[in-house]
Amino acid sequence: VAKDLGIDLTALRQRGISVINRGRTQYFALHEQTGHLVTAERIDREQLCDSVQQCVLRCEVIVEGEM
């Protein structure tokens, strides 16, 4: 995420960054040491997308401050 935004890890830590998932379960998180988007919860494809061939999980990364 830090690389995609073009900011270094120090700036990433100083900004208020949130990863928002739709629904109740928080599947993704931001690893503070590396700036990588990581899985925060086990993802069970059969439970989420039982009869769908293509399974998509969406999340939003919200960064406070100007870019």
N, C-alpha and C positions, 0 to 999 in steps of 0.2 A: 504494500500500500504506500509506504514512504517513497519508494522508487517511482511508482506510477504517478504520485502527486508531485514529484520533483523536489521533495524536501528531505533533509537529513533526519536521522533518528532523534537528535536533540530537539529539533523543532517539532517533531511528531509528538514527543512526550509533553512538550510545553503547551500544545494546543489541546482543547477539549475534543477528543475524537470518540465517537460512538458508532458501534455496529448494531444496526437495527434489523431484526428479522420480522417477517409477517407471521403472525400466529403466536402461540404461547411459548414455544420452545426456542431457546436461544442456541441456534446451531453453529454460529460462527463468532469468533472473537478476534481481537487484534493482539498479537504477541508483542508486548512492550519492548522487549530486548532486541527483536529483529525487525519489527515493523511488518511482519507477514500476517496475512489473513489465515487463521487456522480454524479447524473444527473444534467447537467447544463442547459438543454433545455427540453421542453416537447417532448416526444417520441410518435409519432402517428404510431402505428403498421400497421394500414390499409393503410396509405400513403406510408410507407417504403416497406412493404412486402405484398402487396395486395393479390397476388395469391399463395404465398409460405406458406406452413404449418409451417416450422421452420424458425423463423426470427432471424438473428444474426447480431449484431452491433459490429464491431471490433474497438479497439483503441490501441494505443501504449503509454507506459509510458517510457519517456526518462529521465535518471538520469545522470547528469554530474559528472565527477570524477570517481575515482576507487572504485570498490566494493570489 
